[in-house]
Amino acid sequence: MQNQDQLIGIENQAFEVLEREFQEVLNDLAADQSLDRFRQEFEKFHRALKVSQENEKRLLAKCREYTQDIGNHTSNLQGALKMTQEDNTTITHLKQELEKTYKILELSKDREEKSKQKVENLYSEIQHLNQLIEKGSANATGQTANVHDMLIAQEELLKECTQLKNTITDVAEDINSLNDKIRMAENEKGQIQNEYNNIQQQKQELELLISKDDQQKKQIQQDLENIKKEYESQKKKQNDYISQKGIKEKTQIDNKISIKKQQIQNNDLVNKKLKAARKSKEELIERLDKVTNDILEYNSKIQELLENERLKDQQLEYENNRYEQLSNQKYKILSQIKESQDLKEISERTKEAFLQGINMLESDIQDQKKRAFEDRSLLEELRRNRDILQKEIDRADTNNKKQEEEVIQLTKTMKEKINEFSGMNKQMDKLNYQIGQLKKEKEKYGIQASSANAKYFHALEEIKLKDNLISEFQKKNIETQAKLKQQQNLYETVRQESNLYSKNLTETQEDLEEIKRKQKTVNQQISQLKEEIDSKQKNYYKNILIIKKKMKLVKIILLKVKNIKKKSTKKNRKQKLFNKIQLNQGI
């Protein structure tokens, strides 16, 4: 860019020098009224040069804007890639947290099973105690205090059983709440995936816009190269125009100026499209921010769930400690039962109360079994949901891998395009360097032109004397131009005729090829017909021979028939004569 700025500064200085020289020449030409036409044409040429210089400045400014836009697009793409990587990390983190929650649920299930086993053991111990009470009813005489203590211990055991039931119901409610939260998380995950797919579609649209912008930039660079070539050719043509006074070149310059204006309008349209693409990109970034905020909220919810589960674990540990204490009390009670085997009468009274408590415990245990069965079914459903979530997570991982591969390919293409653009910038630098060298040569030629102008002022006096000759030469030039126009017209007519002849030639060649193809087919058909004719001739000759033989037989048969007819006529005549003779004799 610094080299380009330096070259632009050199070009401006050279252009200022050219303007000064043009103004000096115009001032010199304004003094002579005989050169008004030449002065007017020279002014038109000067205006066209100014317009071309302004157009070059505008195009260079637009090229700078396009390079800045490319840099902004690349930075935005890198930001989008970073956001996708962060999304992948958050998804993996969520996956790990879900696995932790499933493990915690499995541990809670194991603890519930252990508590159920403990309840069953208590039930079996109560039955054993009843049996012991029945055995020791004969020896129960004077130990009422120990029985009262046993009843108190039994009531405590019943209270602890009720507490365990309450804890089991609380755990079931917590499991249900966890299931609800997991469903909510799955719904949020589906929404996030939909938003992610929308972001991918918008990213593809941005990539298409970027590709279109690259194509338009390539076209603009080509147009710049063409404009530079045209500018150089215009400079050459301007020198030729000064020497030869061509009128057609002026019209060509005007047409080129109009074409450049159209190109500038097209560039303005491209800028509008780029602004629209930027707006859409900003909207995408806002959506990505919303998605990240939702993910953070989901992570906070999961942490709260984990804290609640930790509190429940602590409660379960506390209940296990209480159960151990109860087991110790149970052993004490067993020792007291061994001592109180003689308390039969009192135990019979209390037996009914024990039986009622046992029935209540049996009903409670059955209810707990039903609840345990329901909990198992819920855990199985949770496992199924876990498998489904793992499948969906695996699908999301595959989709993310595909998206990462696509992003890598896009980055590669962007790097290639950036390298191509850097190569184009290098070519532009080379062209600007060549333009600078050409401008240096122009300055040399300008010095030579100044010396030629001095000679020109010296030669003005001679030119005034030779105006008459110039007018004659102008007439001759007009005649030669008319002849050139006639020659051009003739050339165009000849070119049109040559095109027609070439078209006719191609058509005739195609017709000849078709005729050759038809000739081949006809020759094949003729060969086939010849073969058929030969075979038919052979059959014909055979038939002729057969016919001749048959004719001979027919002739022989005819001769025999004639002889038979003759014989029959003779016989008829003889019979007639014989009949006549018999008739004559009868008469």
Secondary structure, 3 states (H helix, E strand, C coil): CHHHHHHHHHHHHHHHHHHHHHHHHHHHHHHCHHHHHHHHHHHHHHHHHHHHHHHHHHHHHHHHHHHHHHHHHHHHHHHHHHHHHHHHHHHHHHHHHHHHHHHHHHHHHHHHHHHHHHHHHHHHHHHHHHHHHHHCCCCECCCHHHHHHHHHHHHHHHHHHHHHHHHHHHHHHHHHHHHHHHHHHHHHHHHHHHHHHHHHHHHHHHHHHHHHHHHHHHHHHHHHHHHHHHHHHHHHHHHHHHHHCCCHHHHHHHHHHHHHHHHHHHHHHHHHHHHHHHHHHHHHHHHHHHHHHHHHHHHHHHHHHHHHHHHHHHHHHHHHHHHHHHHHHHHHHHHHHHHCCECHHHHHHHHHHHHHHHHHHHHHHHHHHHHHHHHHHHHHHHHHHHHHHHHHHHHHHHHHHHHHHHHHHHHHHHHHHHHHHHHHHHHHHHHHHHHHHHHHHHHHHHHHHHHHHHHHHHHHHHHHHCHHHHHHHHHHHHHHHHHHHHHHHHHHHHHHHHHHHHHHHHHHHHHHHHHHHHHHHHHHHHHHHHHHHHHHHHHHHHHHHHHHHHHHHHHHHHHHHHHHHHHHHHHHHHHHHHHHHHHHHHC
